[in-house]
Amino acid sequence: MPLLGPSHKQRWGWMEGSDRPQSPQTAGVPQILSRQALNSQTRLLSSARIAHSLRADFVRGMFHPCDADAIALAMYPPVDPVIVEVGPLALRWYGVLMVTAIFTGAWVASRYIKRQGDNPDNLWDMLVWVLVPGFLGARLYYVFVQSPRGTDGLGRYLEHPIEILQFWRGGIHIFGAFIAGSAALWLYTRWHKLPPLRYLDAIALGLPLAQAIGRWGNFINQELYGPPTTLPWGLRIDAQHRLSPYSNLQQYPDSVRFQPLFLYESLWNFIGFGLIFWLSRRFKKQLQPGDILLMYLIWYPLGRFWIEFLRTDSWFFSGTPFNVVHILCAAAILSGAIGLYWRHGRKPAAG
């Protein structure tokens, strides 16, 4: 007696080398399949179905990450922005990461100063005199230059001036920090009779690493994101952290993911730190005071120029995709390139 009846033969016909049910002429042919063969075919079919399902889920996740919760959750802050809160005081991850970034960058800078034959304590002594103006410049630049025009940005700060001082809630800009901090460093070194270019080189060496670390504070605060994306590393942003027009949940529901600009800038700075550090050691005999600063002025603005096109928390010149940062980046890149060429690229005059 055959183990499988005609209905089973039709169901398993494709397993026997056909892509359609068996014909009536072959339906009555006795089929002798052992239970071992049946179990083997069952396992093959189950494996094929599972593989097909996983492949379909992977493809959906690659091209429609809004439907792939497992992928989307990977780009969502795993912790609350506030670590601990006691009365009006709060310890925030943003502050912890910023302090970590500052001291890591300062340690790299102090090691450079020591290699140059100076006392590294000089850098630690000047740190507070550079940081205070730097933070103040970074915050004021963001509020009055970088923040969006309207109630989501400058308008809110003008209506609630106390929020201008609340930098721990996010919203500082590296160009403001660099301008104010560099001016403070120059004045400090002149006052204490230290070589300013050497110390600017030291800061420029450690700064990319500090920036790379600090950008993860933006991740936890759910800020520094770009427009919607279908990339698998899209960032989930809660409604209360979205800027207009993405705060419209009917048009941009919770499933929408956004470009993680903090990640792009962090990776760019990690690479920049590695590159500039290698160049500073590989060509230390050829480099002149100020060269590391010029390299930083080329590398960081180069990446920031392109990232800035995706910013959602900036205002742009009317009818253009450009803003003030693009101008500053272009000026910095040009200055750095001309400076390095002037120092190293010109042919010596014939004597």
N, C-alpha and C positions, 0 to 999 in steps of 0.2 A: 504494500500500500504506500503510495507516495506520501512523503512527509508534508509537502506543501500542496494545497489545492490550487485551482486556477486563479483564484483571486490573489493569492500570495505571489504566484508567478508574475501576474501583471504588475504588482507593486514593486517587485524586485527585478523586473526585466532589465532595467538599465544597468543593474549591477552585473548582469551576465553578458554585457557587450552590446546592448541595444539601448537606444534613446527613446523608445516608445514601448507600450505594452505589447506582449506577444500576440501573434495572430491566432485566430481560431484553429488553424491547421496545426500549430505547435502547442496550443494550450493544453492538449490532452497527453502530451508526451510525458512519460513518468520522469519525475525529478527526484533524484536521490541525493539529498543534502544531509550531511551529518549535523548533529546539534553543535558540534564544534565549528563547522563552517558557517552555520547560521549565526552563532554568537560573534564569529569573526566579522561577518558582513554587517551585523548590527553595530559593532564597535566602529567599523570603518565609516558607516553612515553617520553615526553620532559625532565622530571626529570631524567629518567633512562639514556637518552642519555647524558645529562649534567654530571651526576655522572660518567658515563663511561669515558667521555672525560677528566674530572678532574683527575680521577684515573690514566688514561694513561699518562697524563702530569706529574703527581707526580712521577710515576715510571720512566719515561724518565729522569726527573730531578735528581732522586736519583742515577741512574746508568750512565747517560750521561749528566752531568751538562754542558758540552760544548753547548748543545742545549737548556738549560734552562736559558734564559737570566735573568729572574727575580731572580733566585738564584745566578747566577754568579755576577750580579751587586751588590749584598749584600757584596761581598768581593772585592771591588774596592774603592780606596780612594775617599771620597766625596768632597774633597777640593784640590785646587792647592797647591803644596809644598811651594810656596811663598805667604805670606800673603799680604805684601806690599813691593814695591821696589821704592827707590828714588836714582837715579843715580847709583853709584856702590854699594850702601848699600841695603840690602834686609833683611826683617824679615821673617824667615822661620818657618813653623810648627815644623820642626825637632828641631830647637833651643828652641822654646817655650816649647815643651814637655820635652826636656832635662833639662831645667832650673826648670820646674815644678817637674820633677822626683828628681832632686838634693835636692831642698828645702824640698820636702816631706820626703825624706829619712833622711835628716839632722834634721828635726823636730822630727821624731821618735827617732833618736839617742840622741838628746838633752833631750828628756823626760826620756830616760833610764838613762842618766848621772845624771839627777836631782833625780831620784829614788834611785840612788846609793849614794846620799849625796854630790855629787860634784856640782860645779857651771856650769850650762849649757852654760854659755857664753864662757867657755873654748873651747867647741866644735865649736861654731860659729867663734871664733877667729882663730882656726886652719884650718877652712874649705878651705880658699883660698890657704893655703900652702900645702894642700893635693890635691885639685882639679887640680891645674896647672900641677904638675908632673903626676897626674893620667891621665889627658887628653892626655898629651904628650906621656906617656907610652902606652896608649890605641891606639893612632893613629900609632905610630911607630911599635907596635906589629902587627897591622892589615896590614900595608903596607909591611913590610919585612918578616913576618911569615905567616899570614893568607891569604893574597890576592893570587889569582890564578897566576901561573907562565905563562907569555906570555903577549900579547898586551892588554888583558882585565884587567890585574892586575898590577903586579910588573913592567912589561915592560913599561907600560904607565906612572907609577910614576917616573921611572928612566929617561924616555924621557922628562917628564914635571915635574921637581922637585917641582915647586910651588904648584902642586896639593896635595903634601904630607901635606901641612899646611891647606888645605881646608877641615877640619874635618866636617864642617857643611853640606857638601854634602853627608855625610854618610861614614861609614867605620872606626869604632873604635872597639876595642876588650876588653872585660871585664877582661881577664887575664892580659893584659898589664896594664890596669888601676889598677887592684888589686895589682900587683907586685910593680909598681912604687908608687902608693898611700900609700900602707902599709909601704914601706921604708920611705916615707916622714913623715907619721904619727909617726912612731917609733922615728925618729930623732927629730921631734917637741916635743913629750912628754918627751923625755930624756932631751932636752934642757931646757924645762920649768918645769922639775921635776914633771911630771904627770904620773899616772900609765898607761903604754901603753896597757896592756891587757884589761883594763876596756874600754878604748876608741876604741880599735879594736872590742870588743864585741858590743859597741854601733853602730859602722859603719856596722858591720855584721848583726845587727838586722834590720836596716833601708834599707840596700842595696837591698834585694830582692824586696821590694816594689818599690824602685826607678827603678830597672831594669824592673819590670812589666809595669810601666808607660812609660818608655823611649822606649820600644820596639815598641810602636805605632808610633813613628817617623819613624821607618823602614817601616811600613805599608804605610805611606803617601809618602815616598820616593820610594816606590815600590822596596824594597830590602829585603834581608833575606827571600828568598823563596826557595823551594825545587824543586824536579823533577815534571813532569806532573802528574796529578791525576784526577780521575773521582769522587772524593768525592764531596758531595753537597756544602761543604765550600771551594771549590777550589778558588784560588786567580787569578784574571786577571792581567797580566803584559803587559804593552805597549811595543812595539817593541824596543824603544830606551833605555829601562831599562833592556833588556834581555842580559844575557851572552851567549857565545857560548856553546853548539850548538843550544840553544833555540832561538837565534836571526835569525835563518833560518826560515822565515815565510812560505816557501813552505812545509817544513817538520813539522813545529809547527805553524800553522796558529793562527790568533787572537782568535779563539774559544777555544784554549787549555788553561786549567787552571792548576795552580801549587800549591804545598803544601805550606800553610801559616806558615812557620816556626816561624815567629815573634809571631803568635798567640799561638803556642804550648809553646814557651818559656815564653811568658807573663803569660799564665795561670799557668804554672809550678811555676813561681816566686810568683804569688799571693797566691797560695796554700802554698808555702814554707814560705812566710812571716807570714801567719796565723798560721802555725804549729810552727815555731820557736818562735813567739811571745807568743803563748799559753804555750809552754814549759818553756819559760823564766819567766812566771808568776806562772805557776803551781808548778815548782820545784825551785823557787828562793832561798830557803834556802839551797838546796843541790848543786846548781851550783857554780862552782869556776870561778874566772876570766879567761877568755879565752875559756870557754865552748861553749858560743854562737858562737864564731868564728869557733870552731871545728864543730858545727852542720851545719853551713853554708857551710863549706868545704866538707861536705858529701852531703847535699841536692842539692845545685845548680849544682855541677859537675856531679851528678848522672843523672839529666835530660839532661844536656848539652851533656853528652857522647853519648846518643842515638840520640838526635837531630842532632848531628854532622854528622851522617851517611847520612843525607839527604841534607847536604849543597851543594850548587852549586857554591859558591864563594870561595872555599878553594882548596888548592892543597893537594893531598894525596900521601903517599909513594907508589912508583911504584909497581903495581900488587896487592895492598891491599886496603881495604876500610877504612884504618886508616890514621890519620894525627897527627900533633903535639898536637892538642887539646886533642885527646884521651889519649895521654901519660900524659899530665898535669892533666886531669880529674881523671885518675886512681890514680895518685900520690896524689892528693888532697883528694880523697875519702879514700884511705888507711891511709893517715896521720891523717885525722879527726877521723876515726874509732879507730885507735891504740891509739890516744891521749885520747879519751873518755874512752876507756877500761882501759887504764893505770891509769886514774884518779878515775874511779868509779867502774870498773868491777872486779878488783883484790880482792881476799879474803885477809883480814888482816892476817898477819903472827901470828901464835900462840905464845903467850908470856910465 
